[in-house]
Amino acid sequence: MPSARSSVLYVSDLAYPAKGRRYGDEDVFLTSRLREDFDVAVCHPLDAAALMAGFDAVVVRNSGPVLGYRAEYDAFRQRALADGVRVYNQLSGKGDMAGKQYLLDLTAAGFPVIPTVDRARDLHRLPDVGTYVVKPKLGADSIGLEFVPRDRLAGLSYDGRLVQPRVDFRYEVSFYFVDRTFQYALYAPRPDRRWDLEPYEATERDREFAQRFVDWNDIAYGVQRVDACRAPDGELLLVELEDLNPYLSLDVLSPAARDSFVARMKESLRGLLGQETVRGAAGTV
């Protein structure tokens, strides 16, 4: 069982210039609340591998896109798995933590996701629209994303890239979970302002939609964000399953809702700390 004051290494790039988001502010708030129950130290993602052995758990939060430090991130994962380090989120995630392969897997399995292919010979499986979205499998934060007309698709290089139809959606909505329990939802009423978010009253059907993806994922302890768009026919389609370091937009919530989220995250972290560690339990990206 964890001690009364377990130690936590909190990983964040406080200065990362995220468009429409304030990583530093969110993590200053979260660490201030976690310190009520844990001994907390904050470090940059590049320092995590060297420091994590001295802590009971590592909490990876707003660490920024790992594309800029891929080798160091892979080394952190490999060492954490080999040494049985408790990492929050757990490193077993099948969503963005492992790249965008899940979009292909979910498409093949018939989940409500924007149709996705990664081979020219599969283009016939996509709806016939004017414009398509081409993105790298290991992309993040729209890095490497481009819009391509249909007549250019056949000549593209598909090495490490995905293709989806560009959906003329009504709005984007995000569902936030701790472990597999729904916490709150936020949406962007204007499609051209992704991070101008407002509270969203999720219906039971909305929650069932989001729950399917969280249940499909292999994370027992951690924070997940299910990003979806409302298609013209009124149905929700998955855009992303963010299970590595999802920004939480806690500043949009009411004080009561923030308190509820923090309490649930503390409970989840205590649950992780109470688990026996298994060395090399999860695969590497």
Buried (B, 14 or more C-beta within 10 A) or exposed (E): EBEEEBBBBBBBBBEBEBEEBBBBEBBEBBBEBBEEBBBBEBBBBBBBBEBBEEBBBBBBBBBBBBBBBEEBBBBBBBBBBEEEBBBBBBBBBBBBBBBBBBBBBBBEEEBBBBBBBBEBEBBEEBEEEEEBBBBBBBBBEEEBEEEBEBEEBEEBEBEEBBBBBEBEBBBBBBBBBBBBEBBBBBBBEEBEEBBEBEBBEBEEEBEEBBBBBBEBBBBBBBBBBBBBBBBEEEEBBBBBBBBBBBBBBBEBBEEEBBEBBBEBBBEBBBBBBEEEEEEEEBEEB
